[in-house]
Amino acid sequence: MTATAPTAEELLNVWRRVVDTGYREAIESDEEGSFALFRATAEAWAHLAQRIQRSAQSCFYLRHGAQEDEPASSTVRATFTAKLERTLDLHIPVILAPGAMRIESLGRTYVNRDEVTWLPFDDVTEKDVVFEAEVPGFAGNIEFAKDADVETNIRLDRIAFADQDKGRTNIDGRVRTEGSFQDTGAPDVFEPTDIGLYVRLLTARDSVGAPTSDLGRTLRITGYNDPRVESPVGSGLLPTVVNFETEELFRVAGAKADDGSVFTDELAEAHDDTADDMTLLPAAPVVGDAYYVGATTGLPTGARFDVSTPGAGVWTITWRYYNGSGFADLPNVTDETGDFRLSGPRDVTWEVPSDAAPTTIDGQVAYWARAELTAFTSLTTQPLGRRAVLIDRLD
């Protein structure tokens, strides 16, 4: 077998040499019709020839002198790229470790090569995921090794998800202080690699042994500590401690600056970390101007604003929500931004009313929280922001 399979152009040249000149010229003059059919046929034959050559060459266990493709003993794994799209429960984060997704096809098993992550309310719902054969060489379908990174559409119902649950059962674990948890020291203890995973507290007790108010909460592990201290003394157990978030942060689904009923969409600005690209108040504000942050699945319990340039002046902001018929004041608001006059990441929280409803703002339907300018005297420095996220407190 030759070292190189014929290309489509080489096959067309053979056709040009064996057919009548007048016939060939007539066919080639019809580029969008007859000649397109001939070219497609040549491309199909060339593709088939390449597949046959790869399959035949890969049957050799060791490379031979005329071989260009990998032999069957190669460590190369067949790969392809699939487009996966989420359409449901977008408020729930999904983190899939390498190997968590499996596709069974023609007796071969393919797994995702890299970690795949969807953030809550991720505006990128479609991901390019590289799958590779579990077995290298010929058993892993080596004749397709050169098809790596070719986009492939696959049905999601053909993907099996591996169980990532570690199944911990620390019945006597303790919530020591707000934001930390100590396991018993008996298997299965926490590990440094658990940072970023979620744990659900089902039977935990507090530091004095009473049932904790954290029961039923799902918390994200943010830190790990192994103090190497025996507890109880004489037990031989060395408990580890993990820190967790007491709230979950979500990407805003909408961000709108309202300057005299002229809206500016600042969703991209709210997601990135560029200083001063969010206009929290207009340069020349008037009563009624506002800043909106929105969520898609319900009104959250607050929002965190990273104020990169704190405002200076005299004004009042009132936080409001849509109740199905109009905007009303949110109850029990705590505004740590000082009406956008304090710098840095700061929270605005409130009690979520039972009648909160979605509405359309600037063409976008969402559950909106509105920071409305309800009194204004002066402005000497315009407040600008770097980033905004929603807060959903887990307690």
C-alpha positions as CSV (number, residue, x, y, z in Angstrom):
1,M,0.0,0.0,0.0
2,T,1.3,3.5,-0.8
3,A,2.2,5.8,2.0
4,T,-0.4,8.4,1.1
5,A,-4.1,7.8,0.1
6,P,-5.2,9.8,-3.0
7,T,-6.8,13.2,-2.5
8,A,-10.0,14.3,-4.2
9,E,-8.0,16.5,-6.6
10,E,-5.8,13.6,-7.6
11,L,-8.8,11.5,-8.3
12,L,-10.3,14.3,-10.4
13,N,-7.1,14.6,-12.4
14,V,-7.3,10.9,-13.2
15,W,-10.9,11.5,-14.4
16,R,-9.8,14.4,-16.5
17,R,-7.1,12.3,-18.3
18,V,-9.5,9.4,-19.2
19,V,-12.6,11.2,-20.4
20,D,-13.2,13.0,-23.7
21,T,-12.0,16.6,-23.7
22,G,-15.3,18.1,-25.0
23,Y,-17.3,16.1,-22.4
24,R,-14.9,17.2,-19.6
25,E,-15.0,20.9,-20.6
26,A,-18.8,20.8,-20.7
27,I,-19.0,19.2,-17.2
28,E,-16.4,21.6,-15.7
29,S,-18.2,24.6,-17.1
30,D,-21.3,23.7,-15.0
31,E,-19.5,24.3,-11.6
32,E,-22.7,24.5,-9.5
33,G,-24.4,21.6,-11.2
34,S,-22.7,18.6,-12.8
35,F,-19.2,19.3,-11.8
36,A,-20.2,19.8,-8.2
37,L,-21.6,16.2,-8.3
38,F,-18.4,14.9,-9.7
39,R,-16.3,16.7,-7.1
40,A,-18.5,15.4,-4.2
41,T,-18.0,11.9,-5.6
42,A,-14.2,12.3,-5.7
43,E,-14.2,13.7,-2.1
44,A,-16.2,10.7,-0.9
45,W,-13.9,8.2,-2.6
46,A,-10.8,10.0,-1.2
47,H,-12.3,10.0,2.3
48,L,-13.0,6.2,2.0
49,A,-9.4,5.6,0.8
50,Q,-8.0,7.5,3.7
51,R,-10.1,5.4,6.2
52,I,-9.1,2.2,4.5
53,Q,-5.4,3.2,4.7
54,R,-5.6,4.2,8.3
55,S,-7.3,1.0,9.3
56,A,-4.9,-1.2,7.4
57,Q,-1.8,0.6,8.7
58,S,-3.0,0.5,12.3
59,C,-3.2,-3.3,12.1
60,F,0.6,-3.4,12.2
61,Y,1.7,-3.7,15.8
62,L,5.0,-1.8,15.1
63,R,5.6,1.1,12.7
64,H,6.9,0.1,9.3
65,G,8.9,2.1,6.7
66,A,6.0,3.2,4.6
67,Q,3.7,4.0,7.5
68,E,2.5,7.5,8.3
69,D,-0.3,6.8,10.8
70,E,0.1,5.5,14.3
71,P,0.5,1.7,14.7
72,A,-1.8,-0.4,16.9
73,S,0.7,-0.2,19.7
74,S,0.5,3.6,19.8
75,T,-0.6,5.4,23.0
76,V,-2.8,7.7,20.9
77,R,-6.4,7.7,21.9
78,A,-9.2,8.4,19.4
79,T,-11.0,11.7,20.2
80,F,-13.9,13.7,18.9
81,T,-15.5,17.0,20.0
82,A,-19.2,17.1,20.9
83,K,-21.4,20.0,21.5
84,L,-23.5,19.6,24.7
85,E,-26.2,22.0,25.7
86,R,-28.1,22.5,29.0
87,T,-31.7,23.5,28.8
88,L,-33.2,22.7,32.3
89,D,-32.5,23.8,35.9
90,L,-30.0,26.5,34.8
91,H,-29.9,27.9,38.3
92,I,-28.2,24.7,39.6
93,P,-24.4,24.6,39.0
94,V,-23.0,21.5,37.3
95,I,-19.4,20.4,37.7
96,L,-18.4,17.2,35.9
97,A,-15.0,15.8,36.6
98,P,-12.9,14.2,33.8
99,G,-14.4,10.8,33.0
100,A,-17.8,11.7,34.5
101,M,-19.6,11.4,31.1
102,R,-19.4,8.2,29.2
103,I,-20.6,7.3,25.6
104,E,-20.9,3.7,24.5
105,S,-20.5,3.5,20.7
106,L,-19.8,0.4,18.5
107,G,-18.4,-1.5,21.4
108,R,-16.0,1.3,22.4
109,T,-16.3,3.6,25.4
110,Y,-15.5,7.3,25.2
111,V,-15.2,9.6,28.3
112,N,-14.9,13.4,28.6
113,R,-11.2,14.3,28.8
114,D,-11.5,17.6,30.7
115,E,-13.7,19.0,33.5
116,V,-17.0,20.5,32.3
117,T,-18.5,23.3,34.4
118,W,-21.8,25.2,34.1
119,L,-22.1,28.1,36.5
120,P,-25.5,29.1,37.9
121,F,-27.4,31.1,35.3
122,D,-24.4,30.6,33.0
123,D,-25.0,32.6,29.8
124,V,-23.0,30.0,27.8
125,T,-25.4,27.0,27.8
126,E,-23.6,25.1,25.0
127,K,-20.1,23.6,25.6
128,D,-17.6,22.0,23.3
129,V,-16.6,18.8,25.1
130,V,-13.7,16.6,24.0
131,F,-14.3,12.8,24.4
132,E,-11.6,10.3,24.1
133,A,-11.5,6.5,23.9
134,E,-10.7,4.8,27.1
135,V,-8.4,2.3,25.4
136,P,-5.5,3.6,23.2
137,G,-4.3,2.0,20.0
138,F,-6.3,-0.1,17.6
139,A,-8.8,-1.2,20.3
140,G,-9.6,2.4,20.8
141,N,-10.5,2.8,17.1
142,I,-7.1,4.2,15.9
143,E,-8.3,4.7,12.3
144,F,-10.2,7.7,13.6
145,A,-7.3,9.2,15.6
146,K,-6.7,11.8,12.9
147,D,-10.3,12.9,13.2
148,A,-9.6,14.6,16.5
149,D,-11.3,17.9,17.2
150,V,-13.9,17.3,14.5
151,E,-17.3,18.7,15.8
152,T,-19.8,16.0,16.3
153,N,-23.5,16.3,17.2
154,I,-24.5,13.6,19.7
155,R,-27.7,12.9,21.5
156,L,-27.5,13.7,25.2
157,D,-29.5,10.6,26.0
158,R,-26.5,8.5,24.9
159,I,-24.4,9.9,27.7
160,A,-24.1,8.1,31.0
161,F,-23.0,10.2,34.0
162,A,-20.7,8.6,36.5
163,D,-21.6,8.9,40.2
164,Q,-19.4,11.6,41.8
165,D,-21.0,11.3,45.2
166,K,-18.4,10.4,47.9
167,G,-21.2,9.1,50.2
168,R,-19.8,10.5,53.4
169,T,-21.5,9.4,56.7
170,N,-20.0,11.4,59.5
171,I,-23.0,11.1,61.8
172,D,-21.2,12.8,64.8
173,G,-19.7,15.6,62.7
174,R,-19.9,19.0,64.3
175,V,-20.6,22.5,62.9
176,R,-18.0,24.3,65.0
177,T,-18.6,28.0,64.0
178,E,-20.5,29.6,61.2
179,G,-18.7,28.5,58.1
180,S,-16.7,25.5,59.3
181,F,-17.4,21.8,59.8
182,Q,-15.3,19.1,61.6
183,D,-15.7,15.5,60.7
184,T,-15.2,12.6,63.2
185,G,-11.8,11.5,61.9
186,A,-13.3,8.1,61.0
187,P,-13.5,7.2,57.4
188,D,-14.6,8.8,55.1
189,V,-12.8,12.0,56.2
190,F,-12.5,15.1,54.1
191,E,-9.5,15.6,51.8
192,P,-7.8,18.7,50.2
193,T,-9.3,17.6,46.8
194,D,-12.8,18.2,48.2
195,I,-12.5,21.9,47.8
196,G,-15.1,23.1,45.4
197,L,-17.5,20.1,46.0
198,Y,-20.8,20.4,47.8
199,V,-21.8,18.7,51.1
200,R,-25.3,18.3,52.5
201,L,-25.7,18.4,56.2
202,L,-28.3,15.8,57.3
203,T,-27.4,14.8,60.9
204,A,-24.7,17.4,62.1
205,R,-24.7,18.9,65.6
206,D,-23.2,22.2,66.8
207,S,-20.2,22.7,69.0
208,V,-22.1,21.9,72.2
209,G,-23.8,18.7,70.8
210,A,-27.2,20.2,70.0
211,P,-28.8,19.7,66.6
212,T,-27.6,22.5,64.3
213,S,-29.8,24.9,62.5
214,D,-27.7,24.1,59.4
215,L,-29.5,20.8,58.9
216,G,-30.7,20.2,55.3
217,R,-28.4,22.9,53.9
218,T,-26.2,22.2,50.9
219,L,-22.9,24.0,51.3
220,R,-19.9,24.4,49.0
221,I,-16.5,23.5,50.5
222,T,-14.1,26.5,50.2
223,G,-11.2,25.5,52.5
224,Y,-9.5,22.5,54.1
225,N,-7.5,22.1,57.3
226,D,-5.9,19.0,58.9
227,P,-4.8,20.1,62.4
228,R,-3.5,16.6,63.2
229,V,-5.0,16.8,66.7
230,E,-6.4,13.6,68.3
231,S,-10.1,13.9,69.3
232,P,-11.4,12.5,71.5
233,V,-8.1,11.9,73.4
234,G,-7.1,8.3,73.2
235,S,-9.4,7.5,70.3
236,G,-6.7,7.5,67.6
237,L,-9.0,9.7,65.5
238,L,-7.6,12.8,63.7
239,P,-10.6,14.9,62.6
240,T,-10.2,17.3,59.6
241,V,-12.0,20.6,59.2
242,V,-13.5,22.2,56.1
243,N,-14.8,25.7,55.6
244,F,-17.9,26.3,53.5
245,E,-19.8,29.2,52.1
246,T,-22.8,30.3,54.0
247,E,-24.4,31.7,50.9
248,E,-24.4,30.8,47.2
249,L,-23.5,33.5,44.6
250,F,-25.1,33.4,41.2
251,R,-24.4,35.3,38.0
252,V,-27.0,37.9,37.3
253,A,-29.3,37.0,34.5
254,G,-29.9,40.7,33.7
255,A,-28.4,44.1,34.5
256,K,-30.0,47.3,33.2
257,A,-29.1,51.0,33.7
258,D,-32.1,53.2,33.5
259,D,-31.3,56.9,32.7
260,G,-34.6,58.7,32.2
261,S,-36.3,55.6,30.8
262,V,-33.4,55.1,28.4
263,F,-32.0,51.6,29.1
264,T,-28.5,50.3,28.7
265,D,-27.9,46.6,28.9
266,E,-24.9,46.0,31.2
267,L,-25.1,42.2,31.6
268,A,-21.6,41.7,30.1
269,E,-20.2,44.5,32.3
270,A,-21.8,42.9,35.4
271,H,-20.1,39.6,34.6
272,D,-16.6,40.8,33.9
273,D,-14.0,42.3,36.3
274,T,-13.4,45.6,34.5
275,A,-13.5,48.6,36.8
276,D,-16.0,51.4,36.3
277,D,-17.9,49.8,33.4
278,M,-21.2,49.7,35.4
279,T,-23.1,53.0,35.6
280,L,-24.8,52.6,39.0
281,L,-26.2,56.1,38.7
282,P,-26.3,58.3,35.6
283,A,-23.9,61.2,35.3
284,A,-26.8,63.6,35.7
285,P,-29.4,61.7,37.7
286,V,-33.0,62.6,38.3
287,V,-35.6,61.0,40.6
288,G,-36.9,57.9,39.0
289,D,-33.6,56.7,37.5
290,A,-32.7,53.2,38.5
291,Y,-30.4,50.2,38.3
292,Y,-31.9,46.7,37.8
293,V,-30.5,43.3,38.5
294,G,-32.5,40.2,37.4
295,A,-32.8,36.5,38.0
296,T,-34.7,33.9,35.9
297,T,-36.0,31.4,38.4
298,G,-37.2,33.6,41.3
299,L,-36.2,36.7,43.2
300,P,-33.0,36.1,45.2
301,T,-32.3,37.3,48.7
302,G,-29.9,40.0,47.7
303,A,-27.2,41.2,45.3
304,R,-23.5,41.9,45.8
305,F,-22.1,44.9,44.1
306,D,-18.3,45.6,43.6
307,V,-18.3,49.4,43.7
308,S,-15.0,50.4,42.0
309,T,-15.7,54.2,42.2
310,P,-17.9,55.1,45.2
311,G,-20.3,58.0,44.6
312,A,-20.2,61.3,46.5
313,G,-23.3,63.5,46.9
314,V,-26.7,63.5,48.6
315,W,-29.4,61.1,47.3
316,T,-31.6,58.2,48.4
317,I,-32.0,54.8,46.8
318,T,-35.0,52.6,47.5
319,W,-34.9,48.9,46.6
320,R,-38.0,47.6,45.0
321,Y,-39.5,44.5,43.4
322,Y,-42.3,43.7,41.0
323,N,-45.4,42.2,42.7
324,G,-47.5,41.4,39.7
325,S,-49.1,44.8,39.3
326,G,-46.3,47.3,39.9
327,F,-43.1,47.9,41.8
328,A,-43.2,48.0,45.6
329,D,-40.6,48.5,48.3
330,L,-38.7,45.4,49.3
331,P,-39.0,44.6,53.0
332,N,-36.2,44.5,55.6
333,V,-33.5,45.9,53.2
334,T,-29.9,46.0,54.5
335,D,-27.7,48.1,52.1
336,E,-24.0,47.8,52.9
337,T,-23.2,49.8,49.8
338,G,-24.5,53.0,51.4
339,D,-26.5,53.8,48.3
340,F,-23.4,53.1,46.2
341,R,-21.3,55.5,48.2
342,L,-19.0,52.9,49.7
343,S,-16.3,51.1,47.7
344,G,-15.5,47.4,47.4
345,P,-17.7,44.3,47.2
346,R,-20.7,45.0,49.4
347,D,-24.1,43.3,49.8
348,V,-27.6,44.5,49.6
349,T,-30.1,42.0,51.1
350,W,-33.8,41.9,51.7
351,E,-36.7,39.6,52.6
352,V,-38.2,37.9,49.6
353,P,-41.9,38.8,49.3
354,S,-44.3,35.9,48.5
355,D,-45.9,37.8,45.7
356,A,-42.7,38.5,43.7
357,A,-43.4,38.0,40.0
358,P,-41.5,38.3,36.8
359,T,-41.9,41.3,34.4
360,T,-40.5,42.7,31.2
361,I,-37.8,45.4,31.5
362,D,-36.2,46.6,28.2
363,G,-37.5,43.5,26.4
364,Q,-36.2,41.0,28.9
365,V,-38.4,38.9,31.2
366,A,-36.9,38.3,34.7
367,Y,-37.5,38.7,38.4
368,W,-36.1,42.2,38.8
369,A,-34.7,44.0,41.9
370,R,-34.7,47.8,41.2
371,A,-32.4,50.3,42.9
372,E,-34.5,53.4,42.3
373,L,-33.4,57.0,43.0
374,T,-36.3,58.3,45.1
375,A,-34.6,61.5,46.4
376,F,-31.8,63.6,44.9
377,T,-30.0,66.7,45.9
378,S,-26.5,66.6,44.5
379,L,-23.8,64.4,42.9
380,T,-20.1,65.3,42.8
381,T,-18.8,61.8,42.0
382,Q,-20.7,59.3,39.8
383,P,-20.8,55.8,41.4
384,L,-19.5,53.2,39.1
385,G,-19.2,49.4,39.5
386,R,-16.9,46.5,38.5
387,R,-19.2,43.5,38.9
388,A,-22.5,42.3,40.3
389,V,-23.7,38.9,41.5
390,L,-26.9,37.6,43.0
391,I,-27.1,36.2,46.5
392,D,-29.3,33.3,47.6
393,R,-28.7,32.7,51.3
394,L,-28.9,29.0,52.2
395,D,-30.3,29.6,55.7
